[in-house]
Amino acid sequence: MATAEELPFSWRDVEGLADLARLRLVLKTLPDGEIVAALEVARGRGRNDYPVRAMWRRALIAEVVFQHASVQSLLRELGRNPALLEICGFDPLPYQGAPVTELRDGHAVTRPAQVRSTVPSHWNFSRFLGSVVRLEDERGLVSDMIGSPRATLFEEVPGFGRCCLPV
């Protein structure tokens, strides 16, 4: 059976990290390249208001790491936390379109540019999540991604997963 001294890391060290540091650690070690590439291929030439990598990190990874009870809860946090937006890969500054000039009664009238949030809407998230579910159903990439670090732990830590009873 593996003891705490044999583990390649300490859970206390991980649990003691600040939330954003824990998210960075997960994003750095998660083998998600194949999933992101497949999602980008599936998107094709569609709109890219919210990049696939940012949606993946926000939609599935940050939500799990921060243990949000709902999508709306995470969306609210993204709206008030520019550091989280940036870590996930979204631009923390809102998008501003070009001002629109139109003729009214023979005079040029310019409307101010529309400002759009960089936080995806619930609708954007739902569509993206649907793409992830389809990808999992068709190719099983999410399951494979989870199995990869687990297999590594079985190789690196003798007795990993055999018994979890206190000594």
Salt bridges, closest charged atoms under 4 A:
ASP19 OD1 - ARG22 NH2 2.35
GLU34 OE2 - ARG139 NH2 3.88
ASP49 OD2 - ARG47 NH2 2.33
ASP49 OD1 - ARG116 NH2 3.91
GLU77 OE1 - HIS68 NE2 2.65
GLU102 OE2 - ARG104 NH2 2.60
GLU102 OE2 - ARG111 NE 3.81
